[in-house]
């Protein structure tokens, strides 16, 4: 165990391990020198390591600034999306109100047409039995199949026209 051969073998193994360790360190430092910008071609290990440390600090500062910037942009984007959603809901509400007002106006127009005894100003294009048979007779049916022919008093029970079973407010007189 304590022979010179064994001691020499042990020293040689230690030298080889130390040589590989220094080689790995030197390769890492040289790689840092190639990667880190503003390299002036300096080969001093200490200078390369110092530049690498400065560059890492610079990258971390940029990362923190970018995170702040992106967070602010996300908040602004979320706020803008919320505003657009509110505008969309307002537009939908206004659209619905306009649709209801238009429906009321159309209903009032139908009532006025029924009171005055006039035919509708917009002709309906519906198929009647005579058209199905090849005849060109105009249809007296509305878009939902109801009759467009009305009587003067049939739609106004408050004035005493028609019997109560056939004439109700908002209903048209039935014509067969």
C-alpha positions as CSV (number, residue, x, y, z in Angstrom):
1,X,0.0,0.0,0.0
2,X,2.5,2.6,0.8
3,X,4.8,1.9,-2.1
4,X,6.2,4.5,-4.4
5,X,4.3,2.9,-7.3
6,X,1.0,3.3,-5.6
7,X,1.8,7.0,-4.6
8,X,2.8,7.8,-8.1
9,X,-0.3,6.3,-9.6
10,X,-2.4,8.2,-7.1
11,X,-0.7,11.5,-8.1
12,X,-1.1,10.8,-11.8
13,X,-4.9,10.2,-11.3
14,X,-5.2,13.4,-9.3
15,X,-3.3,15.4,-12.0
16,X,-5.7,14.0,-14.7
17,X,-8.8,14.9,-12.8
18,X,-7.5,18.4,-12.1
19,X,-6.5,18.8,-15.8
20,X,-10.1,17.9,-16.9
21,X,-11.6,20.3,-14.3
22,X,-9.3,23.2,-15.6
23,X,-10.2,22.3,-19.2
24,X,-13.9,22.4,-18.4
25,X,-13.5,25.8,-16.6
26,X,-11.5,27.2,-19.5
27,X,-14.0,26.0,-22.1
28,X,-16.9,27.6,-20.1
29,X,-15.0,30.9,-19.8
30,X,-14.2,30.9,-23.5
31,X,-17.8,30.2,-24.4
32,X,-18.9,33.1,-22.1
33,X,-16.4,35.3,-24.0
34,X,-18.0,34.4,-27.3
35,X,-21.6,34.9,-26.0
36,X,-21.3,38.1,-24.0
37,X,-21.5,41.2,-26.3
38,X,-19.0,44.0,-26.2
39,X,-16.2,41.5,-26.2
40,X,-13.0,43.3,-27.1
41,X,-11.3,40.1,-27.8
42,X,-9.8,40.1,-24.4
43,X,-8.8,36.6,-23.2
44,X,-8.3,37.4,-19.5
45,X,-10.6,35.0,-17.6
46,X,-11.3,37.6,-14.9
47,X,-12.4,40.3,-17.5
48,X,-14.6,37.7,-19.3
49,X,-16.3,36.7,-16.1
50,X,-16.8,40.4,-15.1
51,X,-18.4,41.2,-18.4
52,X,-20.7,38.1,-18.1
53,X,-21.8,39.2,-14.6
54,X,-22.6,42.7,-15.9
55,X,-24.5,41.3,-18.9
56,X,-26.6,39.0,-16.7
57,X,-27.5,42.0,-14.5
58,X,-28.4,44.0,-17.6
59,X,-30.7,41.1,-18.9
60,X,-32.4,40.8,-15.5
61,X,-33.1,44.6,-15.5
62,X,-34.5,44.4,-19.0
63,X,-36.7,41.4,-18.0
64,X,-38.1,43.4,-15.0
65,X,-38.9,46.4,-17.2
66,X,-40.5,44.2,-19.9
67,X,-42.6,42.5,-17.2
68,X,-43.8,45.9,-16.0
69,X,-44.5,47.0,-19.5
70,X,-46.4,43.9,-20.5
71,X,-48.4,44.0,-17.3
72,X,-49.4,47.6,-18.0
73,X,-50.2,46.8,-21.6
74,X,-52.3,43.8,-20.5
75,X,-54.2,46.0,-18.0
76,X,-54.9,48.6,-20.7
77,X,-55.9,45.9,-23.1
78,X,-58.3,44.4,-20.6
79,X,-59.8,47.8,-19.9
80,X,-60.2,48.5,-23.6
81,X,-61.9,45.1,-24.0
82,X,-64.2,45.9,-21.1
83,X,-65.1,49.2,-22.7
84,X,-65.7,47.5,-26.0
85,X,-67.9,44.9,-24.3
86,X,-69.9,47.6,-22.7
87,X,-70.3,49.4,-26.0
88,X,-71.4,46.1,-27.6
89,X,-74.0,45.6,-24.9
90,X,-75.3,49.2,-25.3
91,X,-75.6,48.7,-29.0
92,X,-77.4,45.4,-28.5
93,X,-79.8,47.1,-26.1
94,X,-80.3,50.0,-28.5
95,X,-80.9,47.6,-31.3
96,X,-83.5,45.7,-29.3
97,X,-85.2,48.9,-28.3
98,X,-85.3,50.0,-31.9
99,X,-86.7,46.7,-33.0
100,X,-89.4,46.9,-30.4
101,X,-90.2,50.5,-31.4
102,X,-90.3,49.5,-35.1
103,X,-92.6,46.6,-34.2
104,X,-94.9,49.0,-32.3
105,X,-94.9,51.4,-35.2
106,X,-95.8,48.6,-37.6
107,X,-98.6,47.4,-35.3
108,X,-99.9,51.0,-35.1
109,X,-99.7,51.3,-38.9
110,X,-101.7,48.0,-39.2
111,X,-104.3,49.4,-36.9
112,X,-104.5,52.7,-38.8
113,X,-104.8,50.8,-42.1
114,X,-107.6,48.7,-40.6
115,X,-109.4,51.8,-39.3
116,X,-109.2,53.7,-42.6
117,X,-110.1,50.6,-44.7
118,X,-107.1,51.0,-46.9
119,X,-105.2,48.1,-48.3
120,X,-101.6,47.8,-47.2
121,X,-99.2,50.0,-49.0
122,X,-96.6,47.3,-49.3
123,X,-97.9,44.4,-51.3
124,X,-97.4,41.0,-49.8
125,X,-96.0,38.2,-52.0
126,X,-97.7,35.1,-50.8
127,X,-99.0,32.2,-52.7
128,X,-102.7,31.7,-52.9
129,X,-104.5,28.7,-54.1
130,X,-105.3,30.4,-57.4
131,X,-101.6,31.0,-58.0
132,X,-100.8,27.4,-57.2
133,X,-103.4,26.4,-59.8
134,X,-101.6,28.5,-62.4
135,X,-103.9,31.5,-62.2
136,X,-102.4,35.0,-61.7
137,X,-105.0,36.2,-59.2
138,X,-103.5,38.4,-56.4
139,X,-103.5,37.0,-52.9
140,X,-105.5,38.6,-50.2
141,X,-103.4,36.9,-47.5
142,X,-100.6,38.5,-45.4
143,X,-97.2,37.1,-44.8
144,X,-98.5,34.8,-42.0
145,X,-101.6,33.6,-43.9
146,X,-104.0,36.1,-42.3
147,X,-106.6,37.8,-44.4
148,X,-105.8,41.4,-45.5
149,X,-109.5,42.1,-46.3
150,X,-111.0,44.0,-43.4
151,X,-114.3,45.6,-42.6
152,X,-114.6,49.2,-41.6
153,X,-116.1,48.4,-38.2
154,X,-114.8,44.8,-37.8
155,X,-111.6,45.9,-36.1
156,X,-113.2,48.5,-33.8
157,X,-115.5,46.9,-31.3
158,X,-115.5,50.0,-29.2
159,X,-117.6,51.6,-31.9
160,X,-120.1,48.8,-32.0
161,X,-119.1,47.0,-35.2
162,X,-119.4,43.2,-35.6
163,X,-120.2,40.6,-33.0
164,X,-118.0,40.1,-30.0
165,X,-116.8,36.6,-31.0
166,X,-115.4,37.8,-34.3
167,X,-114.1,41.3,-33.5
168,X,-111.6,41.7,-30.7
169,X,-109.1,44.5,-30.3
170,X,-106.1,43.9,-32.5
171,X,-107.7,41.1,-34.5
172,X,-108.8,41.3,-38.1
173,X,-112.2,40.3,-39.3
174,X,-112.3,36.9,-40.7
175,X,-113.1,36.6,-44.3
176,X,-113.6,33.2,-45.9
